[in-house]
C-alpha cells in the first residue's frame, strides 16, 4: 500500500526568539518523535553534524531527508558518502548555482543524476529561490530538456517569486502542475503573492491555504499514478523561522509555528486519505 510519510524540518525547529533560548538537538528530536512524525529533514553536508544527528535519533525510529547545496558535480559526493553510511530516504539537492543558460545547467544535472544512480540513493532537485531552479519558467525549460528530472516540490518559492495574482490564472496553474508531474517529494509551506510563508491559522489566509492544498492533491494523485504499490512519499513540514516567519513589533513570530506544523500535517493527512478514494 502506498504511504505518505511526514517529516519535520530541523531548521524549522529553530526558535530565533528575542529571549535568546534555543532548544537542544535532543530536545527537538524528542518533540518531533513524540508528536508522531516519521522523520526529519537535516543537512547532510558535514560529517560531524551527521554523526551527531544519527546518535540523537538512535532508537527513535525516525528516518532522514538529507539536504545538501552543491555547486559542482563533485560537491555531491560527500553527501552521498554520508547517506551510504547513515541511510536517508533521499537526498534533497538545492543546486547552489545561478546559471543563466539552460545548456550550462545540463552537465550539472546529468552529473548529479549519474552519481545518484551509481550510489543507489534517490536524489531530488528542490525548487527553491536563489538556486538553479529559482525561476519557474527556467525550471520548465530544464524539464523540456530533461523530462524525467526528479524534483522536490516547494511551491511556495515559485508563487512568491512570480507574484501570482489571485485567483491564479489557468496558465500559471498549468505551469505548477507541470512541476508537480515530476515531484518525488514535497516541502510544505504556504505562500501568498507577497510573502513566502504566511500564517495558515489566520482565517483571511484560507484562500492561499486552499490553493496549496489543491496543488498538493494534484501532486499526490500524479505521484500515486506512477509510483509502485508499496512506494512511500515524503512530505516535510517546513515552516521556517524568521525571516521566513512574519514577526510582530516585538521581533517574534506572530503564531506558534510548531502548532501550525501540526495543523499543516493534519490538513495534508486528510488530503492524502482523500486521494486514495
Phi, psi and omega in degrees: 000134178294146187222143174257123178259136179256123175251158174240133179287130176292325176301322180289348178277350179294133181278312184051040182276155180292346177282352175081357183275132172236137175292152175285165176304316181297321178294319178295317179298319179298317178299314183295315181294315182293334178281353175089017175291153180274339183189187182227158173248125185209158180294137174239062185234350183219124187302315183298323179292319181293320177298313180297320179298313182292330173293321183291330183263358182305129179083358182270342182077015182274138175267172185227136163260118180269127183253136178218166188224060186290147175250353177215169177300315184295334180299337182283340188301316182299314180298321178291322177296319178294320180292329177291325180276322180236092194303147177232161172288326179189166172258129174264109185260115170266108183288103188276055176223153183231065182279151186259351180240133178304319183299331180282340180277331188299318178299326177292311181299316180296320179294317179295318180293324178294316178296320179297317180295317180297324182278343183070030182237125179298132176233123181245138181271120183279141172275116191205143176295154179059030175227180176307327184263023185298328185254133182300311183294321178297319179294323175296323176296322176298319179293329175299324180273331180228077187299338182260013182299122181281124182251153165251114191271111166247094189287343182301324183293319180292318184296313183286326181292324180269353181050054179306131173288158177241130001290151182292137181290161178299324181293315179293321178298319179296323178296316178296320180295329175294321175297315183296332179296339179253007185281124178252354176195167185225145166250131187260115175201146179250128179248167169239184180299330186252341187231137180287340180213117179247162182284113185287346181274351179281126183304323183288351176267000186301324178302323178288322177300314180296324177300312181292321177300322177295318178294316180296322177300316178299316180297320178296316181294321178296319179294315180303322185291332184254346184273159179290165185295334182252017183287156179237133180250137181255128173242117182259121173286120187224065175271100191283162177285174178302143011274001173297307179291135177286136183247156177270189181301332182278359179084009182244164180308145177277346177223173175273104184296326178296315178298321179289329175297319178292323177296316179298317180300317180297315179302314185287326176299315179296322179296315179300316180299323181293329182286348179277349184274000000 
